[in-house]
Amino acid sequence: MRHFVDINTQTHLRILNASVPLCCIPKDSSLPSPTIDSLALVDINIVEGKVIGIHAARGSAGYVNHNVGIVDLRHGMVLPTFVDLHTHIDKAQTGERSRNADGTLSGADRSTASDAEFWNQDDVYRRMDFSLKCAYAHGTSALRTHLINMSDKQMQLTWPCFKILKEKWKGKVELQGVSLVVLSFFRDEQKAVQLANLVKSAGGMLGAAVCCAENGGDPNDDWTTCDRDRDALLDRVFTLAKERDLDLDFHVDENGNERAKGLLYIARKTIQHGYQGRVVCGHCCSLCYQGDQDLEVTMQAAKDAGVTVVSLPLVNQWTQDRDQQGRRTPRWRGVTLLHELRSKGIPVAMASDNTRDQFFAYGDLDMLEVFNQGCRMAHLDRPYQDWATTVGSVPADAMNLPQHGRIAPGLPANMVLFKARGYSELLARPQWDRVVLRNGVAIDAEVPDYSELDTVPNERRYTADQLSAVPSELPCMPHPEPLQVLPNNVLNSVPDLKSGAKSAAAGVKGQLEKL
């Protein structure tokens, strides 16, 4: 990737005349008055890969030392490396081989199910690794992915790959994993315990989709709304998590239905079970359709519960309010109520969500793109204030990663440098010449070539005509299979593989051949 400035590897580095959002650095009365967009002009001092000081900019004339590397940004912006709280890298890059014919949420469900024939250990590993290469090159240092876990096959494919990649990318991208099932999955107590134990052994988090179908909130939705036994099912989820000390991360209210109130149900259960501060809720789109009184009740409960809400602007504007026939322009943007939630004191983040799959045909795990589009869709630009924290310190805190998403003395010098001198310039262009510093060193990572994914013959990819033959009742995540106890050694036998997908395939192929 071509950088706008060359940075030589040196033990001592000074970055001069950097425009940094005040919300990304410690409060300091000695810093100059910020610009109208809350940017401070500072010099950043880095020694042996760590930030040792942030001071008011003095200009290059103030530093004359041949043993110190000097980089004058001339008011160019600096952000902390990004933190991506909500992704789906297990099914990323599948959207063209199993295309969502109409772009709707239900269409995504059906086409994702049709893609299952292509899933094997090498395929899942290859796509997950490809995704992490993208994220790392763009400047992300921490990422949480949801992993489809509705069937034994999915469990045995996704978690071993996760464990391998977590170790492979250690020190580059801090990887976290969340099990993704629908709420009704937890009706099978034995199956639910099996999943929770697997998640615990893999160092993951427990998750579920609540009121999250296209008809989420409707009493007839017995898949994610579960009116008849929702309280008992949520109690089971929280109990399993508490017994194993697992954080929780839910898909919630991904629709425009006023009756979808999963956030309220989860917030109340969080308080009831004493799990404040350990719950993340993604999407929450239906808040846009709540009446004022109901909205106030829900937001107060979420605040009391210490829930972090993560908005997925790229994906939700693509699927929400979409006409199956493609004849009507959408009337709303799909994003949740970011301004109202933050004003209430609820931590809010933004994240990539899906990338080039059935739920979003585009995306590259570039958090600058997410922030860019979020600012435009949700009007986060007048003023920008501290919205940069939605892709930095807020998701980092939700992931319990205090060294990520911020620039401060004593922390690793992990940051992204831009030629752009303010938000208007930053968000006007894609910033392909950005410089990513990790531990004070500029990385030379390139985004991977899509040809790395060319493993499925074209004649086996679904065309638009073939998609019409996909059964309409086929769900995104297949209904639970008859209980089949997972081998105890599925995870423990995963080797430490540092040589890539070929070694990964060889190392665990024997475990997965029986699938």
Disulfide bonds with the S-S distance in Angstrom:
none
